[in-house]
Amino acid sequence: MAHRFFLPSEFIQGEAVQFTPVQARQLATVLRLRPGEQVTVLDGSGSAFDVSLIMVTAKNARGVVTGSRVAGGEPGVRLTLVQGLLRAPKWETVLQK
């Protein structure tokens, strides 16, 4: 499964994709991705783009759209999280986190 990034639609101009500086740092230094590798970009309006990276540095990253599709949306699995009762100081920490 490709790494997924959320970008506003203004960062996707036709086939060109410009990542934010924070995402460029994540691509280059955290994930250590290189030009030619594939990622998925979601635009927040229901579209998913397959993107081939063409330039990756710690300050700037760009890619080109190689395919697009309708994003899957919310997963079909419902999840219910239950927390047991704790004493006040620990409960406050659980609520905070």
N, C-alpha and C positions, 0 to 999 in steps of 0.2 A: 504494500500500500504506500502510495506516495505521500510525502509530507504535505500538509494542507496549510494554506495561508489565507487570511481574510484581508481583502483590499477593497476600498471604495471603488466604484465603477470609473471614477475619473483617473485612476491609475492604470486603467486598461484602455488604451487608445488603438482601436483596430486590432492588429495582430501583436502590437508592442505592449509589454507589461513592465512597469517601473515599480520596484519594491521600495518601501519606506527605508530610511537609514537604520532603524531598529531591526527590521526584518533582514536587511542586507547583512548586518552584523551576525544575526542568528544563522543565516544561510552559510556565511563564510567561516565564522570562527566556532560556532557551536555545533552545527550539523556537518561542517566541512564539505559542503557540496561544491561541485566544480561545473564549469560550462559543459553542456551536453546532458546533464542530469535532468530528470523530470520532477516537477512538483505540481500540485493542484492548487488553483487559486479560486476562491469563492468570493463573489462580488456583493453578497448580502441581498440580492434581489432574485435569487432562485437559480442562478447560473453557476456552473462549475466549469473551469477552463483547465485543460491540460497544458502546462507551460514547460518548454524546454529552456533551460538557463543558457544565456549567451555571454553574460559577463557577471562575475561574482567577486566583489571585494568587500572588505569590512565596512565600507562607507556607501557603496553603491552596488545594486544588483538589478539586472534587466533580463528579460526573457521574451520569448516569442510563443504565441498561442499555437498549439499543434492540433487542438481539438476542443470542442465544447459540448456540453450536455446540460440537461436540467438537473440541478442539485437534488440529492435524495431527501433533503429536509430532515425533519425530526425522526429519530430512530423509532421503529415499531415496538420496541420493548419499553414497558412501563417499569419504573424503578421507584420503590418506596424505601426511604432511609429512616431507620428507627434508632433513637438514642435513648439508652437507659438513663434513669434519674441519677444525678450526681449531687454532691454538696455544692453550695453556692459558688465558691471561688472557681472550681473546676467547670461548673455548668456555664459560667460567664465566658470562660475560655472557649468552650465548645461552641457556644453561640457566636462568638467573635470570629472564629475560624471558619 
